[in-house]
């Protein structure tokens, strides 16, 4: 995803330092419009190509209060999720928000939790399961787990007992 804010950041800082409010406002608007255009194009493409869209429940608001705030806000995660949701509804595609808990650490083959953990673990992109030995790409494994979690949430955990 292009870094829209970072593309205009230097010019924006210069305009703000010089007290050029109109120029700064124009750069903010340009950044916003570029981001919105990109998100509209990609959300439309995703909805056209897929009948079911599954999204993780990333809390962008809490991530925006960390060191990654500028990148999180520049990506427009919440706006993208909202666009996907209403475009899926309009196109008749299924849209689901699924918990991402353990999605990148759990093995998509056997379900064992043994993947890389913590901040240092984010650098590890490929890992092997200690239980079954299967090799995983972190992102592909997480996507498989989200798909499995979406299927599991649809099925009832306990079957209904017919009343007598």
N, C-alpha and C positions, 0 to 999 in steps of 0.2 A: 504494500500500500504506500503510495506516495506521502511524503511528509509535507503537507500543505503549509502548515504554520512555519516550519523550519525553512521552507523555500523563501518566504517573505520576511523572516525574522530580522535579518540584518537591516533591510530597508525600513522596516517598522520601527526598530530601535532608533535608527537615525532620525526618522521623522518625529518620534516622540521627544528625543533629546533637543531637537531644534524647535520644538513647540508647534509643529505643523499638524494641528488637530485634524484638518480636513484630509490631509495625506494619510495620516494614521488610520482614520476612519475608513478611507477608501481601501487601504491595504487589508484591514480587518474584513471588510465586505468581500474583497476579492478572494481572500483565503476561505471564507465561509462558503462562497458560491462555488469555488473549485472543489471543495470537499463534498458539498451537497450534490454537485453534478456527478462526481465519481461514484458516490454511494448510490445514487439513483440508477446509474447505468449498471452497476454490478448487482444490485438487488433485483432489478428487472431481469437481468440475464439468468441469475440463479433461479428465480421463480419460473421463468419460461422453460428452463432445462430440467427442472426437478418437480416431481409431484408431491414430495414430502421434504420439508426443511426442518432439521433438528438443530437447535442452538443451545449452547451452554448457558448456565445462569450466572454469567460473570457480573459482579457488582462493580460497575464502572465508577460509581460515585465514591466508593471506598478506595479504589485504586487511584482515583484522582487526587487523593490526599497523601500519596506516597512520593518517592523519588521519581517514579515513572509518570507523574501527573501530566507533564507536557506531551508525552507520547500518547498517553491514553486519551487525553482530550483531543489531540490532533487526529486520532484515528476515528473518532465519532462512533464508538461502539454502540451506545444507546440509540443514537439516531439510526444506525444501520439495522439494529434489531427491530425498531419500530417500523422502518420501511419494509423489511422483510415480512413482518406480521400483517400489515394492512395489504400488501401486494399479494400475499398468499391467500388471504381472505377473499380478495377481489377475484383472483384467478381460480379459486376453488382448490388450491393445494393445501395439504396438511402442514400446519406449523406447530412445533412443540418446543417448549423450553425445558431442558433436562438438567438435573444437578450434575455439576462437573466434579464432585468430590471423588477423589481417587482415580479419575479417568485416565490420567497419564501414568500413574504408578501401578495400576492393576493390570495384570496380564490379560489380554483379550482372549487368549486360548483357554487358560485354566482358571483364571480369576484370582490367582494369588497376588498379594500386594508385595512387590519386591523391586519395583522400579526405583530410579534415582529420586532422592528427596531433597528438600531444602533449596536454598538459593544456589548452592554449588551444583546441585543436580540439574538445574535448568540448562547448564552448558552441555550436558550429556544428551545427545540427540538419538543415539542408538544404544540399546541395552538388551541383555538376554535374561530370561526368566530363570530364577534359581530353582524353581520347582519342576517345570516341564522342559526347560532349555530352549524354548523358541526365541528367535531373534525379533526385536521390535524396533520400529522407527517411532519415536515419541509421539509425533503428531498423528500418524496413521493409527497407532494403538489407541490413542485418546478418541479418535473419530469412531473406531469400531466399538469402543466401550460406550460412547454416547448413544450410538445406534442400538446397542444391546439394552442400555438403561431405558431408552424410550420404549422399546418393546416390552420390558419388564413392568414399566409403570402402567401400561395399558391393561395387563392381565391382573385379575384380582389375586391377592395373596392367599386368601382362604376362600375355598369354594362355598357357595351358599348351601345351607342345609334346608331341604324342603320342610315346610311346617307340616305337622300332623293334623 
